[in-house]
Amino acid sequence: MIRVAIAGASGYAGGELLRLLLAHPQVEVTQITSETYVGQYAYFVHPNLRGHTELRFTHLADLEACDLLFLALPHGHAMERIEEFAGMAGRIVDLSADFRLRNPADYPRWYEREHPAPEWLTRFVYGLPELHREELASARYASGTGCNAAVTLLALRPLYRRELVRETVVEVKVGSSEGGNEPSPASHHPERAGVVRSYAPTGHRHIAELIQELNLNPEQPGLHFSVTSVDIVRGALATCHCLLYDGLDEREAWQFYREDYEDEPFVRLVRARRGIHRYPEPKILSGANYCDIGFAADPGQRRLVVIAAIDNLMKGAAGNAVQTMNVMYGWPETLGLEFPGLHPI
């Protein structure tokens, strides 16, 4: 049993972390922080946790030592205080973007600020177990992943690893919870409801992670990435139009993806010929840590359309962070993450 604290537990990702960790057999949650809700019970903000915890939010300044510290703070906060946080816990999993990129020069380009602790970037392992399981097993510090980056990386990596792709166009459709729980004009219900709104046709920050993790040329990555808000709360659906050097039929694609993912506990390949769920769909993944992947071949055009879906708060944030913790401690990766999702919902 390890003692765990969550800094920034009042946000959506922090609340999902708390939900998962309260049921984790190897974890005792000792402290949760929130500057807005100090003194309030966790279930005041996360009503689904009524009857499951009597924890109250404390100030971040009152954070105490623990074995593992989850940082679910807004972007830019962890990087300013990493030395302090590292002195409080033997291990850290940070869900923000503060330590995802290894090159300090990427932060001014993609996050419009210099990184105040660049020497820490190489100490963090990019926290996607499917890509960095061996490094995470011996790591003290793990970063989170961008939810749009995570679903796209899992969709594309088998093809890029085999150097089959000459160019890719990716469109990710996302739910409103991706924007966090801070209200804004764009999240106001009359403005957000019913939308199909392109908010990042070019230049999305998660491109930096794709370039890094797929080993692409930063100046000419050959990967075109757009994000569109749609009228759902949870979920991210990546539709990746992969333009290949040579033709590839679905049987060959199935072989490559099965080789890479057949032993992955949280990657499911969708290959149905009939019914309404022939391709991945975020709706049925609500609350689950899975990434579902499917594809459709267009051999005459040397194109493979890869479709991948996740719950952005789970495999894109909190669930993936718990999976990362399990890897770091040598526990079964599925521990505390067995929920299969709901249908219908």
Phi, psi and omega in degrees: 000127178248155179264125187235141173236153178238115174270120183089045187274000181269350177282177181295313179293320177297321177293321176295320175303312181299316178303314182291317186287331177298333181259002183279127186290346182252010189232139166243118177278116186261337186201143174226141183241152173196128178284334183277327189242032181306130179089344180278149173294149179304322184286351172295323180267323182244081188297341176294346182264008175304133180081357181252343180200148173249015179297143174245151177288141175240169173293147174301326180295341181261013180298136182249169182297147178206176179280318181225131178247120171269128177255109178245041183273161176300154179307137176098345182276316184295321183296333181283338188230024188296324178299318179296313181296320181296333177284350182262343188214145178290331179223151180225136168240116183256124182273348183279184180273004193293338182226023181282330187256134184278332184268118180302330181293343180286337183290315174299325182289315188257335182240005171058036174199152174286146177278124184283348181225061186297335180293343180275344187298321181281350177277341180267137174262134178299121194274054172244101187305327181297337180255331190225039184300314183296317180293321181293330182298334180244012186273150170262335185229129179230139176272163168278182177235149169293135184298318178292326177292317183299312182293325180286320178299314181294327178292321192262336193302318179302325180283317181289327178297330180265004177057045182264348192253133174261334179195149181221139172246122184243130173240121180247125175258131191229155177273170186290335181293344175300333181279000180079182186261007174278121181292151179209167176304324182288335182264355177302132192307315179297335179272327186271327184294136175077010188277155158227086194244116175284113181251348176214073178297329177219162169073018179295141185299332183291347175302325181301321178290322179295317177300315182295310189279339176260003178057051181266161175290120184299329182273328179226070186290337184069021180230119185250126197229125178229151180231135182231130175281134176231171190275063169226163179268309180250148169125150172218130179237115179260123173251112189247112178269100184266115177268118193260160174291323180227164178295150180215122178269172185294329179297317178292319178298316178303318180298315181296315183290324177293320177301319184278330192239000186295336179259006180276123185290340185240017172244122180243132178267129183255117184217057180267142179264342183228168175088178184271351181250049180284339180231160181302147181214125183299329186306318184278000179258005183304122180084359183251158184263015184277154162244118177265135183229134174219176182202160174223128184268146173230071190301325181297332178259007184051049182230136172238122177265113179258129183240128181224145183225143173217165160275117186297334178275348180256272180297339177271357183201265191293315180297316178297325178294321177292320175301318178298316176302315180301319178295317182298329182260001178075020177271163173304135186296334183276358185299122180079005185231026188280350184301128186271358186095174184241147172204127356281166178215000000 
